[in-house]
Amino acid sequence: MTQIGLIGFGRWGKFIFRDLRSIGVSVHVAVPSADSQNSARDAGAATVCSQAGDLPECDGYVVASSTAQHATCIAQIAQRGRPVFVEKPLTTDPASAHALASTLGGRLFVMDKWRYHPGVMRLAELAKTGALGEIEAIRTFRLGWGNPHKDVDALWILLPHDLSIALEILGYLPAADTTLSQRPGLSYEDLVVRLSDNTGGASVTVEISALHPASKRSVVVIGSKAVAQLTDSYDDDILLVSREQSGKPQRIQVGKDMPLLAELKAFVAHVEGGPPPKSSAAEGALIVQRIAELRAIAGLS
């Protein structure tokens, strides 16, 4: 049986554990809290320890610790020579992110679950096959209430999702361009950012907020021939409408596969000898770099 080491057993780590077990792998958990250790044992963890370095030798490792601890946890298992799947963002510092990408090479990957969302993958397919014409713009909305992560602000939690969506659809990330905040003091929780190479290529506009009582998740891809949209994260279809025609948009079924389970299946398959999952360490480092650049434009530390 494939052995996976899971570092972290918090709110999201428990979902990762659940899905890994559903795949049929044996999961060893490292988490410092005694209560979380007991929860992991009760859930069926093969072994439980307090820190990543104490995990047994496994076939691969998943890092789901707090964002601020990602680099430390990766360093504790880096010398074992096994594939590592780390929750986004890779780190919150471009220098450390690029250093990890350089050091671990093809063994480190980032968990960008939206690249496995069936709606996003279908939007990417439409873009890459030319069905939408030349891609002019991508607009995304990620609005909701609150940030449950105490170690980093909302920008580090929300922006990686939408930048990974743009990367999946375009195959690259344009340069950081401009930002717009409603008030400077809210920029850590509410911000509009734009990426553009100013060369006539596609622009990417992302609106994020942790100050919206009503949740909204949406992705719009604007092409010269047609526009396609995923209107909500749980929709099992996307809308497609020609720019030359009026009328009711066409609904294209995309399925209901859960992105977290899909990316974990991809990682486990890689551990067992299959192709690598999406979001290489280099791509993860690029996303960290873009966020840092956008934060600098917005005047944020």
BAFI-3210 file (N, C-alpha, C; in Angstrom, 3 decimals, decimal comma, padded with zeros to 6 digits):
// residues 301
n [1|2|3|4|5|6|7|8|9|10|11|12|13|14|15|16|17|18|19|20|21|22|23|24|25|26|27|28|29|30|31|32|33|34|35|36|37|38|39|40|41|42|43|44|45|46|47|48|49|50|51|52|53|54|55|56|57|58|59|60|61|62|63|64|65|66|67|68|69|70|71|72|73|74|75|76|77|78|79|80|81|82|83|84|85|86|87|88|89|90|91|92|93|94|95|96|97|98|99|100|101|102|103|104|105|106|107|108|109|110|111|112|113|114|115|116|117|118|119|120|121|122|123|124|125|126|127|128|129|130|131|132|133|134|135|136|137|138|139|140|141|142|143|144|145|146|147|148|149|150|151|152|153|154|155|156|157|158|159|160|161|162|163|164|165|166|167|168|169|170|171|172|173|174|175|176|177|178|179|180|181|182|183|184|185|186|187|188|189|190|191|192|193|194|195|196|197|198|199|200|201|202|203|204|205|206|207|208|209|210|211|212|213|214|215|216|217|218|219|220|221|222|223|224|225|226|227|228|229|230|231|232|233|234|235|236|237|238|239|240|241|242|243|244|245|246|247|248|249|250|251|252|253|254|255|256|257|258|259|260|261|262|263|264|265|266|267|268|269|270|271|272|273|274|275|276|277|278|279|280|281|282|283|284|285|286|287|288|289|290|291|292|293|294|295|296|297|298|299|300|301]
n.u [000,844|000,512|002,347|001,747|002,909|001,426|001,534|000,245|-002,994|-005,292|-008,152|-008,271|-006,449|-007,691|-009,618|-007,957|-006,753|-009,025|-009,660|-007,320|-007,361|-009,662|-008,749|-007,255|-004,761|-002,192|-001,949|000,285|000,527|001,719|001,531|001,496|-000,292|-001,806|-004,511|-005,169|-003,562|-004,809|-007,241|-006,405|-005,542|-008,001|-009,282|-008,038|-005,317|-002,195|000,229|001,144|002,760|004,653|006,061|007,274|009,797|009,838|008,275|007,712|009,626|008,204|006,299|005,625|004,938|002,608|002,121|000,334|000,375|000,270|000,499|002,747|004,552|005,296|007,799|009,610|008,597|008,854|011,624|012,313|011,777|012,960|015,390|014,819|014,256|011,812|008,649|006,927|003,988|002,661|000,456|-001,083|-000,190|003,107|005,222|005,403|007,215|009,157|011,938|012,516|010,692|011,580|014,070|013,430|012,200|014,376|016,099|014,684|013,738|012,188|010,703|008,950|005,733|002,792|-000,322|-002,697|-005,805|-007,806|-006,946|-007,709|-010,386|-013,341|-014,806|-012,995|-010,972|-012,348|-012,812|-010,159|-009,592|-011,326|-010,166|-007,581|-008,000|-008,916|-011,586|-012,810|-011,718|-009,180|-007,787|-008,763|-009,181|-009,272|-011,457|-011,871|-013,676|-013,575|-015,096|-016,010|-016,608|-014,494|-011,344|-010,028|-007,430|-004,820|-002,174|-001,456|-002,481|-005,581|-004,993|-002,893|-004,164|-006,347|-005,602|-003,717|-005,376|-006,790|-004,754|-003,612|-005,690|-005,711|-003,197|-003,653|-005,520|-004,330|-001,723|000,451|001,574|000,695|002,458|002,613|000,501|-001,486|-003,223|-006,208|-007,663|-010,386|-010,162|-007,049|-006,442|-007,897|-006,724|-005,447|-007,485|-009,351|-009,250|-008,575|-006,873|-004,698|-003,224|-001,036|000,691|000,878|001,158|-000,726|-001,652|-003,534|-005,259|-005,503|-007,844|-008,512|-010,747|-010,820|-012,007|-012,417|-014,491|-017,131|-020,374|-021,999|-021,138|-019,164|-018,008|-016,444|-015,517|-014,591|-013,971|-012,910|-013,073|-012,160|-014,083|-016,014|-017,495|-016,932|-018,099|-017,685|-019,974|-020,278|-018,584|-019,538|-021,035|-022,057|-021,810|-020,785|-021,230|-021,620|-021,350|-021,711|-020,030|-021,009|-023,634|-026,927|-029,007|-029,921|-027,425|-025,359|-025,330|-022,781|-022,046|-019,876|-019,274|-018,983|-016,730|-014,718|-012,343|-010,212|-009,986|-009,354|-006,815|-005,289|-005,469|-003,987|-001,461|-000,883|-000,906|001,348|003,339|003,257|004,422|003,409|002,695|003,779|001,938|-000,126|001,066|004,040|006,960|008,327|006,295|004,682|006,398|006,496|003,886|003,931|005,820|004,449|002,323|003,712|004,731|002,365|001,398|003,378|002,882|000,427|001,227|001,695|003,137]
n.v [-001,198|002,222|004,740|007,745|010,750|013,148|016,459|018,379|018,794|020,322|022,411|022,244|020,232|017,976|017,441|016,781|014,477|012,817|012,503|011,338|008,887|007,851|007,276|005,111|004,943|004,634|006,756|008,802|010,984|014,193|016,500|019,209|019,759|018,240|017,615|017,553|015,461|013,326|013,416|012,690|010,068|008,901|009,157|007,305|007,347|005,978|006,246|008,658|011,723|014,506|016,378|017,181|016,084|013,763|011,931|008,678|006,984|007,637|007,225|009,589|013,056|015,307|018,673|020,464|022,418|025,495|028,448|030,050|028,209|026,592|026,544|025,714|023,184|021,810|021,827|020,043|017,549|017,461|016,207|013,566|012,737|012,274|012,828|015,927|017,540|020,609|022,783|025,667|029,139|028,506|029,690|032,772|034,486|035,589|035,011|032,749|030,985|030,691|029,619|027,131|025,968|025,792|024,114|021,716|020,990|018,850|017,534|018,860|020,166|022,237|022,623|023,586|023,673|024,680|024,401|021,923|021,974|021,040|022,903|025,030|023,683|023,085|025,642|026,319|024,480|025,349|027,817|027,129|025,611|027,420|027,939|030,118|032,172|034,706|035,176|037,765|038,764|037,825|037,586|037,402|036,628|036,577|036,538|036,875|036,187|036,952|035,616|032,661|032,027|032,650|033,341|034,625|037,300|038,002|038,301|036,560|034,173|034,197|035,272|033,393|031,332|032,491|033,409|030,990|029,907|031,644|030,962|028,279|028,597|030,384|029,490|030,889|033,646|036,983|040,145|041,886|044,650|046,873|048,024|048,348|049,719|050,029|051,489|052,408|051,160|048,822|047,151|044,727|042,978|043,446|043,928|044,903|043,612|043,861|042,192|042,489|042,424|044,539|044,372|043,835|041,332|038,981|040,318|040,084|040,360|040,526|040,344|040,406|039,693|039,704|040,740|040,526|039,751|037,980|035,181|034,940|033,353|033,335|032,932|034,473|034,243|036,092|036,110|036,854|035,810|034,546|034,360|032,818|031,454|030,428|030,371|029,888|028,265|025,709|024,984|022,712|023,197|025,375|028,651|029,661|032,021|033,432|036,254|037,365|036,835|037,134|036,243|033,378|032,094|029,240|026,220|024,282|021,160|020,168|018,450|017,035|016,526|016,616|019,065|018,939|016,195|015,287|016,460|015,270|012,594|012,770|013,377|011,104|009,172|010,021|009,578|006,855|006,314|007,656|010,510|013,901|016,023|018,996|022,429|023,034|023,485|025,698|027,107|027,613|029,304|031,450|032,431|033,286|035,311|037,103|037,876|039,189|041,312|042,633|043,338|045,160|047,193|048,008|049,161|047,631|045,786]
n.w [000,000|-000,811|000,893|002,488|003,838|005,866|006,676|009,019|010,353|010,403|009,779|006,900|006,450|007,460|005,521|003,405|004,453|004,633|001,874|000,880|002,235|001,088|-001,416|-000,940|000,257|002,783|005,524|007,249|009,942|010,860|013,379|015,643|017,815|020,632|020,768|018,037|017,247|018,562|017,208|014,664|015,091|015,829|013,408|011,866|011,193|010,161|011,594|014,107|014,777|016,159|014,588|011,271|010,699|012,166|010,936|009,471|006,861|003,781|000,702|-000,479|000,320|001,818|002,411|004,626|006,509|008,487|006,466|006,954|007,879|005,793|004,322|006,315|007,018|004,585|004,343|006,355|005,318|002,889|002,247|001,912|-000,598|-001,868|-003,617|-003,029|-002,074|-001,678|000,044|-001,427|-000,788|-002,140|-000,584|001,309|000,350|-002,269|-002,663|-001,029|-002,135|-004,814|-004,243|-003,097|-005,316|-007,018|-005,591|-004,997|-007,439|-009,718|-007,786|-006,148|-005,755|-006,131|-004,493|-006,270|-006,406|-008,057|-010,645|-011,242|-011,323|-012,938|-014,478|-014,872|-016,230|-018,577|-019,583|-020,096|-022,093|-024,143|-024,628|-025,507|-027,780|-029,578|-029,783|-028,651|-029,988|-030,259|-027,109|-025,113|-022,543|-019,065|-016,394|-012,943|-009,940|-006,494|-003,811|-000,452|003,054|005,678|006,993|007,775|008,354|010,479|010,281|007,940|005,710|003,898|001,179|000,571|000,794|-000,972|-003,563|-004,806|-005,814|-008,011|-009,675|-010,352|-011,821|-014,042|-015,039|-015,746|-017,822|-019,692|-019,907|-019,141|-017,047|-017,132|-016,646|-013,467|-013,124|-012,353|-009,367|-007,376|-004,612|-002,326|-000,006|001,360|003,848|003,761|001,995|002,450|002,682|000,733|-002,609|-005,967|-008,699|-011,542|-014,249|-016,939|-020,035|-021,673|-024,423|-026,237|-025,679|-023,633|-020,818|-017,246|-014,780|-011,397|-008,787|-005,389|-002,092|001,427|002,698|001,982|002,690|001,226|-000,684|-003,666|-006,521|-009,544|-012,993|-015,938|-019,344|-021,958|-025,328|-028,776|-030,448|-028,871|-025,563|-022,464|-019,374|-016,018|-013,620|-010,917|-008,216|-007,681|-009,849|-012,406|-015,035|-017,748|-019,202|-022,567|-025,099|-028,289|-029,650|-031,866|-032,041|-030,660|-027,859|-025,837|-023,700|-024,443|-022,627|-021,321|-020,244|-017,619|-015,574|-012,213|-010,690|-007,777|-007,039|-005,076|-004,445|-007,001|-007,503|-005,513|-006,262|-008,605|-007,572|-005,979|-007,995|-009,379|-007,450|-007,513|-009,913|-012,127|-014,340|-013,484|-011,157|-011,747|-011,540|-010,966|-008,848|-009,810|-011,124|-008,929|-007,493|-009,246|-009,018|-006,337|-006,635|-008,369|-006,697|-004,662|-006,166|-006,918|-004,417|-003,723|-005,588|-004,629|-002,317|-000,063|002,646]
ca.u [000,000|001,257|002,454|001,826|003,053|000,628|001,991|-000,874|-004,285|-006,241|-009,422|-008,102|-005,710|-008,637|-010,206|-006,911|-006,665|-010,222|-009,579|-006,218|-007,840|-010,641|-007,986|-006,761|-003,378|-001,963|-001,558|000,992|000,248|002,557|000,829|001,993|-001,320|-002,214|-005,898|-005,156|-002,978|-005,870|-008,213|-005,807|-005,611|-009,397|-009,686|-007,445|-003,934|-001,323|001,052|000,991|003,902|004,464|006,694|007,529|011,035|009,632|007,477|008,466|009,895|006,975|006,462|005,440|004,516|001,698|002,303|-000,889|000,587|-000,002|001,289|004,022|005,425|005,531|009,220|010,236|008,158|009,462|013,044|012,468|011,638|013,537|016,515|014,367|014,233|010,473|007,801|006,261|002,836|002,456|-000,691|-000,764|000,933|004,333|005,644|004,963|008,435|009,668|013,291|012,462|009,944|012,473|015,132|012,860|012,002|015,691|016,714|013,942|013,518|010,956|010,087|008,072|004,550|001,898|-001,716|-003,601|-006,943|-008,660|-006,470|-008,370|-011,834|-013,778|-015,205|-011,788|-010,292|-013,082|-012,500|-008,806|-009,683|-011,932|-009,192|-006,418|-008,395|-009,324|-013,048|-013,221|-010,950|-008,026|-008,175|-008,522|-009,158|-009,848|-011,913|-012,277|-014,245|-013,466|-015,613|-016,605|-016,486|-013,548|-010,136|-009,780|-005,992|-004,329|-000,763|-001,280|-003,683|-006,479|-004,410|-002,088|-005,059|-007,281|-004,984|-003,128|-006,396|-007,137|-003,579|-003,448|-006,720|-005,190|-002,092|-004,228|-006,222|-003,439|-000,441|001,478|001,035|001,169|003,164|001,821|000,271|-002,076|-004,109|-007,208|-008,258|-011,444|-009,451|-005,737|-006,437|-008,600|-006,069|-005,079|-008,687|-010,233|-008,357|-008,698|-005,541|-004,667|-001,976|-001,041|002,010|000,774|001,636|-001,867|-002,082|-004,636|-005,114|-006,164|-008,339|-008,958|-011,336|-010,890|-012,427|-012,855|-015,442|-018,430|-021,218|-022,463|-020,014|-019,220|-016,853|-016,783|-014,421|-015,063|-012,914|-013,401|-012,350|-012,600|-015,239|-017,031|-017,198|-017,340|-018,105|-018,066|-020,660|-020,150|-017,619|-020,185|-021,790|-021,562|-021,780|-020,330|-022,023|-020,873|-022,160|-020,970|-020,079|-021,679|-025,037|-027,638|-029,836|-029,621|-026,127|-025,319|-024,810|-021,914|-021,831|-018,458|-019,124|-019,004|-015,558|-014,227|-010,949|-009,236|-009,797|-008,693|-005,382|-004,639|-005,334|-002,879|-000,206|-000,662|-000,546|002,744|004,154|003,263|005,117|002,729|003,180|003,708|000,718|000,003|001,704|005,410|007,496|008,661|005,042|004,294|007,266|006,069|002,676|004,378|006,480|003,429|001,588|004,603|004,786|001,071|001,369|004,248|002,161|-000,635|001,836|001,576|004,375]
ca.v [000,000|003,482|005,431|009,193|011,523|014,377|017,410|019,263|018,132|021,359|022,463|021,741|018,976|016,883|017,108|016,092|013,133|012,081|012,138|010,387|007,576|007,351|006,763|003,798|004,977|004,691|008,132|009,067|012,390|014,985|017,711|019,462|019,808|016,947|017,366|017,166|014,116|012,386|013,404|011,918|008,644|008,483|009,118|006,141|007,556|004,817|006,674|010,078|012,306|015,939|017,248|016,545|015,308|012,494|011,022|007,558|007,083|007,459|007,320|010,985|013,873|016,425|019,702|021,237|023,199|026,913|028,982|030,565|027,090|025,756|026,379|024,934|021,789|021,237|021,612|018,888|016,295|017,643|015,307|012,177|012,423|011,861|013,928|016,713|018,307|021,603|023,653|027,015|029,423|027,785|030,460|034,165|035,239|035,135|034,458|031,383|030,163|030,365|028,752|025,789|025,458|025,461|023,027|020,463|020,658|018,191|016,764|019,718|020,616|023,078|022,193|024,590|022,813|025,219|023,906|020,624|022,187|020,685|024,097|025,758|022,888|023,233|026,986|026,247|023,735|026,235|028,851|026,585|025,085|028,514|028,031|031,457|033,152|035,227|035,516|039,177|039,067|036,930|038,294|036,473|037,226|035,682|037,404|036,146|036,840|036,494|034,862|031,772|031,821|033,669|033,640|035,458|038,056|037,407|038,312|035,352|033,025|034,273|035,534|032,243|030,595|033,111|033,420|029,630|029,767|032,330|030,144|027,113|028,981|031,042|028,807|031,807|034,727|038,317|040,908|042,692|045,938|047,890|047,586|049,333|049,419|050,961|052,321|051,789|050,321|047,573|046,467|043,360|042,159|043,801|044,507|044,544|043,637|043,645|041,738|042,731|042,656|045,760|044,095|043,377|040,016|038,932|040,885|039,326|041,221|039,701|041,065|039,538|040,372|038,951|041,648|040,375|038,779|036,964|034,611|034,910|032,782|033,311|033,096|034,849|034,275|036,894|035,891|037,697|035,178|034,132|034,542|031,665|031,789|029,566|031,371|029,580|027,189|024,400|024,717|021,597|023,609|026,737|029,350|030,052|032,845|034,039|037,717|037,791|036,453|037,438|035,123|032,675|031,412|027,786|025,597|023,148|020,359|019,930|017,406|017,412|016,012|017,528|019,404|018,460|014,759|015,105|016,772|014,259|011,405|013,024|013,274|009,702|008,484|010,376|008,842|005,454|006,181|008,364|011,858|014,849|016,831|020,379|023,421|022,742|024,439|026,923|027,840|028,104|030,437|032,564|032,991|034,036|036,525|038,024|038,423|040,162|042,493|043,319|043,943|046,337|048,231|048,494|049,797|046,738|045,108]
ca.w [000,000|-000,879|002,178|002,334|005,064|005,853|007,686|009,314|010,486|010,781|009,045|005,534|006,514|007,684|004,221|002,645|005,034|004,197|000,459|000,715|002,691|000,119|-002,552|-000,535|000,707|004,217|005,811|008,495|010,223|011,761|013,803|017,003|018,845|021,190|020,359|016,621|017,184|018,938|016,111|013,565|015,471|015,762|012,002|011,217|010,744|010,370|012,729|014,421|015,466|016,408|013,599|009,973|010,719|012,861|010,113|008,903|005,430|003,010|-000,750|-000,826|001,458|001,569|003,432|004,844|007,725|008,273|005,352|007,452|008,188|004,615|003,994|007,382|006,913|003,380|004,633|007,243|004,577|001,556|001,990|001,756|-002,021|-002,296|-004,079|-001,996|-002,536|-000,638|-000,156|-001,893|-001,679|-001,813|000,588|001,152|000,054|-003,567|-002,595|-000,506|-003,090|-005,930|-003,728|-002,989|-006,671|-007,563|-004,824|-005,074|-008,844|-010,124|-006,693|-005,358|-006,503|-005,338|-004,555|-006,837|-006,720|-009,119|-011,939|-011,422|-011,358|-014,301|-015,225|-015,263|-017,261|-019,842|-020,071|-020,654|-023,350|-025,134|-024,962|-026,199|-029,088|-030,441|-029,876|-028,221|-030,738|-029,517|-025,740|-024,840|-021,115|-018,062|-015,195|-011,888|-008,733|-005,340|-002,766|000,655|004,350|006,680|006,689|008,923|008,525|011,400|010,068|006,755|005,390|002,907|-000,164|000,380|000,733|-002,102|-004,872|-005,497|-006,555|-009,289|-010,537|-010,892|-012,856|-015,229|-015,548|-016,395|-019,057|-020,650|-020,019|-018,642|-016,229|-017,525|-015,618|-012,548|-013,774|-011,500|-008,295|-006,953|-003,312|-001,965|000,962|001,595|005,026|003,491|000,878|002,804|002,683|-000,378|-003,609|-007,380|-009,309|-012,992|-014,845|-018,380|-020,618|-022,481|-025,783|-027,014|-025,242|-022,688|-019,485|-016,188|-013,705|-010,274|-007,662|-004,219|-000,880|002,602|003,339|001,331|003,393|000,272|-001,428|-005,127|-007,212|-010,961|-013,947|-017,271|-020,359|-023,068|-026,566|-029,891|-031,070|-027,905|-024,145|-021,667|-017,951|-014,902|-012,810|-009,498|-008,020|-007,625|-011,077|-013,218|-016,434|-018,029|-020,203|-023,758|-026,004|-029,399|-029,659|-033,102|-031,967|-029,433|-027,456|-024,608|-023,749|-024,474|-021,414|-021,609|-019,049|-017,339|-014,577|-010,805|-009,984|-006,750|-007,362|-004,097|-004,664|-008,297|-007,436|-004,682|-007,104|-009,529|-006,823|-005,622|-009,231|-009,660|-006,481|-007,931|-011,190|-013,203|-014,670|-012,363|-011,074|-012,203|-010,675|-010,543|-007,882|-010,539|-011,321|-007,616|-007,167|-010,093|-008,411|-005,158|-007,121|-008,865|-005,552|-004,023|-007,034|-006,810|-003,077|-003,746|-006,331|-003,744|-001,146|001,081|003,024]
c.u [000,879|001,188|002,643|001,963|002,311|001,079|000,894|-002,182|-005,314|-007,508|-009,296|-007,367|-006,613|-009,325|-009,202|-006,769|-007,836|-010,088|-008,426|-006,650|-008,838|-009,962|-007,408|-005,315|-003,332|-001,373|-000,938|000,927|001,261|001,816|001,204|000,939|-001,719|-003,641|-005,960|-004,546|-004,018|-006,921|-007,701|-005,844|-007,036|-009,866|-009,055|-006,050|-003,088|-000,381|000,825|002,233|003,710|005,078|007,101|008,753|010,899|008,759|008,330|008,755|008,610|007,278|006,324|004,894|003,605|001,845|001,037|-000,808|000,136|000,948|002,678|005,026|005,780|007,013|009,926|009,880|008,775|010,931|013,264|012,381|012,332|014,606|016,085|014,212|012,896|009,668|007,078|005,174|002,494|001,253|-000,218|-000,909|002,180|004,992|005,035|006,162|009,030|011,043|013,260|011,721|010,823|013,600|014,638|012,677|013,330|016,284|016,010|013,574|012,175|010,301|009,069|006,955|003,615|000,449|-002,615|-004,855|-007,804|-008,173|-007,063|-009,892|-012,325|-014,220|-014,015|-011,046|-011,009|-012,869|-011,113|-008,810|-010,261|-010,947|-008,072|-006,759|-008,819|-010,821|-013,562|-012,568|-009,716|-008,482|-007,759|-008,389|-009,728|-010,235|-012,360|-012,770|-014,174|-013,818|-016,284|-016,350|-015,431|-012,374|-009,822|-008,301|-005,412|-002,894|-000,496|-002,577|-004,416|-005,873|-003,632|-002,950|-005,893|-006,593|-004,371|-004,141|-006,586|-005,946|-003,324|-004,501|-006,245|-004,055|-002,616|-004,841|-005,261|-002,157|000,732|000,786|001,571|001,845|002,185|001,718|-000,230|-002,907|-005,064|-007,790|-009,322|-010,939|-008,121|-005,720|-007,113|-007,854|-005,688|-006,261|-009,572|-009,410|-008,728|-007,308|-005,663|-003,272|-002,079|000,379|002,046|001,326|000,496|-002,341|-003,202|-004,280|-005,881|-006,557|-008,961|-009,521|-011,474|-011,330|-012,778|-013,887|-016,811|-019,262|-021,741|-021,281|-020,254|-017,919|-017,218|-015,537|-015,020|-013,868|-013,486|-012,501|-012,887|-013,837|-016,362|-016,540|-017,739|-017,209|-018,474|-018,679|-020,560|-019,258|-018,248|-021,068|-021,189|-021,675|-021,167|-021,225|-021,117|-021,793|-021,259|-021,106|-020,769|-023,165|-025,632|-028,478|-029,318|-028,273|-026,293|-024,731|-024,016|-021,638|-020,334|-018,234|-019,008|-017,813|-015,040|-012,737|-009,925|-008,950|-009,039|-007,202|-004,635|-004,487|-004,160|-001,535|000,110|-000,264|000,905|003,693|004,303|003,840|004,501|003,307|003,037|002,370|000,967|000,658|003,033|005,853|007,846|007,407|004,536|005,106|006,885|004,817|003,026|005,016|005,459|002,655|002,436|004,688|003,501|000,933|002,229|003,569|001,074|-000,093|001,750|002,908|004,334]
c.v [001,249|004,208|006,932|009,837|012,841|015,258|018,446|018,490|019,126|021,282|021,863|020,410|017,776|016,466|016,345|014,655|012,274|011,601|011,176|008,988|006,991|006,788|005,385|003,769|004,985|006,058|008,233|010,571|012,975|016,269|017,970|019,383|018,413|016,604|016,905|015,781|013,062|012,276|012,570|010,422|008,118|008,339|007,949|006,346|006,337|005,053|008,163|010,541|013,814|016,849|016,450|015,655|013,954|011,519|009,843|007,798|006,742|007,566|008,750|011,721|015,001|017,400|020,552|021,975|024,633|027,454|029,428|029,454|026,232|025,489|025,516|023,458|021,102|020,910|020,360|017,556|016,332|016,610|013,857|011,768|011,974|013,058|014,603|017,560|019,296|022,473|025,024|028,014|028,663|028,382|031,852|035,072|034,735|034,478|033,014|030,461|029,748|029,441|027,312|025,164|025,028|024,235|021,695|020,071|020,028|017,360|017,559|020,276|021,366|022,655|023,363|023,873|023,353|024,819|022,535|020,762|021,895|021,885|024,887|024,996|022,999|024,622|027,005|025,532|024,611|027,312|028,307|026,020|026,177|028,689|029,409|032,550|033,565|035,647|036,956|039,467|037,911|037,788|037,265|037,256|036,191|036,515|036,573|036,874|036,152|035,707|033,979|031,537|032,966|034,106|034,536|036,191|037,432|037,364|037,033|034,107|033,027|034,402|034,309|031,440|031,175|033,229|032,034|029,346|030,422|031,535|028,921|027,466|029,523|030,250|029,668|032,835|036,059|039,026|041,624|044,110|046,986|047,242|048,721|048,880|050,464|051,974|051,648|050,832|048,979|046,690|045,033|042,407|042,373|044,536|044,020|044,657|043,354|043,210|041,938|042,968|043,895|045,582|043,607|041,992|040,107|039,642|040,009|040,302|040,348|040,610|040,092|040,353|039,362|039,759|041,613|039,348|037,662|036,494|034,687|034,370|032,685|033,540|033,386|034,915|034,959|036,668|036,770|037,133|034,893|034,376|033,332|032,017|030,599|030,498|031,123|028,359|025,804|024,116|023,529|021,904|025,006|027,332|029,782|030,845|033,475|035,557|038,254|037,487|036,917|036,229|034,467|031,968|029,892|027,266|024,343|022,405|020,069|018,850|017,953|016,877|017,051|017,800|018,878|016,983|014,515|015,394|015,768|012,941|011,573|012,889|011,830|008,900|008,781|009,633|007,382|005,250|006,911|009,748|012,803|015,586|018,232|021,235|022,926|023,769|025,762|027,760|028,399|029,316|031,662|033,226|033,805|035,354|037,552|038,661|039,472|041,445|043,302|043,999|045,215|047,491|048,844|049,172|048,969|046,080|043,685]
c.w [000,000|000,463|001,926|003,712|004,929|007,011|007,886|009,355|011,020|009,939|007,649|005,520|006,729|006,384|003,355|003,140|004,561|002,758|000,186|001,139|001,699|-001,128|-002,234|-000,102|002,230|004,545|007,200|008,753|011,187|012,088|015,266|018,094|019,319|020,786|018,904|016,440|017,536|017,847|014,939|013,871|015,338|014,307|011,249|010,679|011,075|011,536|012,926|015,172|015,536|015,358|012,371|009,992|011,383|012,074|009,642|007,434|004,669|001,517|-001,241|000,378|000,995|002,727|003,501|006,165|007,480|007,212|005,810|007,731|006,976|004,370|005,030|007,265|005,691|003,645|005,478|006,505|003,215|001,229|001,785|000,293|-002,564|-002,791|-002,914|-002,658|-001,429|-000,976|-000,640|-000,743|-001,230|-000,569|000,428|000,853|-001,254|-003,492|-002,100|-001,468|-004,263|-005,472|-003,598|-004,365|-007,289|-006,895|-005,043|-006,503|-009,110|-009,049|-005,897|-006,240|-005,557|-005,561|-004,981|-007,310|-007,852|-010,506|-012,249|-011,423|-012,779|-015,131|-015,716|-016,359|-018,599|-020,433|-020,719|-021,998|-024,463|-025,582|-025,841|-027,576|-030,057|-030,557|-029,474|-029,061|-029,955|-028,129|-025,443|-023,348|-020,301|-016,877|-014,170|-010,677|-007,620|-004,107|-001,688|001,950|005,212|006,145|007,886|009,213|009,355|011,102|008,873|006,449|004,210|001,509|-000,440|000,278|-000,547|-003,462|-005,546|-006,309|-007,952|-010,229|-011,118|-011,966|-014,153|-015,864|-016,285|-017,746|-020,106|-020,912|-019,573|-017,754|-016,737|-016,352|-014,700|-013,102|-012,785|-010,394|-007,946|-005,623|-003,001|-000,934|001,245|002,781|004,834|002,497|001,184|002,716|001,465|-001,427|-005,001|-007,997|-010,801|-013,404|-016,350|-018,847|-021,500|-023,894|-026,681|-026,630|-024,226|-021,384|-018,504|-015,096|-012,630|-009,196|-006,499|-003,014|000,199|003,377|002,671|002,086|002,501|-000,571|-002,933|-005,669|-008,689|-011,797|-015,311|-018,213|-021,592|-024,279|-027,678|-030,576|-030,087|-026,489|-023,389|-020,191|-017,080|-013,878|-011,317|-009,335|-008,016|-008,840|-011,820|-014,703|-016,533|-019,102|-021,352|-024,668|-027,056|-029,347|-030,899|-033,086|-030,652|-029,057|-026,200|-024,719|-023,796|-023,166|-021,792|-020,310|-018,863|-016,286|-013,166|-010,019|-008,989|-006,948|-006,370|-004,294|-005,964|-008,212|-006,556|-005,444|-008,058|-008,813|-006,468|-006,863|-009,610|-008,733|-006,894|-009,327|-012,356|-013,459|-013,484|-012,336|-011,609|-011,125|-010,119|-009,508|-008,571|-010,787|-009,995|-007,195|-007,991|-009,511|-007,167|-005,584|-007,602|-007,707|-004,842|-004,844|-006,943|-005,457|-003,045|-004,479|-005,451|-002,497|000,099|001,381|002,549]
res [m|t|q|i|g|l|i|g|f|g|r|w|g|k|f|i|f|r|d|l|r|s|i|g|v|s|v|h|v|a|v|p|s|a|d|s|q|n|s|a|r|d|a|g|a|a|t|v|c|s|q|a|g|d|l|p|e|c|d|g|y|v|v|a|s|s|t|a|q|h|a|t|c|i|a|q|i|a|q|r|g|r|p|v|f|v|e|k|p|l|t|t|d|p|a|s|a|h|a|l|a|s|t|l|g|g|r|l|f|v|m|d|k|w|r|y|h|p|g|v|m|r|l|a|e|l|a|k|t|g|a|l|g|e|i|e|a|i|r|t|f|r|l|g|w|g|n|p|h|k|d|v|d|a|l|w|i|l|l|p|h|d|l|s|i|a|l|e|i|l|g|y|l|p|a|a|d|t|t|l|s|q|r|p|g|l|s|y|e|d|l|v|v|r|l|s|d|n|t|g|g|a|s|v|t|v|e|i|s|a|l|h|p|a|s|k|r|s|v|v|v|i|g|s|k|a|v|a|q|l|t|d|s|y|d|d|d|i|l|l|v|s|r|e|q|s|g|k|p|q|r|i|q|v|g|k|d|m|p|l|l|a|e|l|k|a|f|v|a|h|v|e|g|g|p|p|p|k|s|s|a|a|e|g|a|l|i|v|q|r|i|a|e|l|r|a|i|a|g|l|s]
***
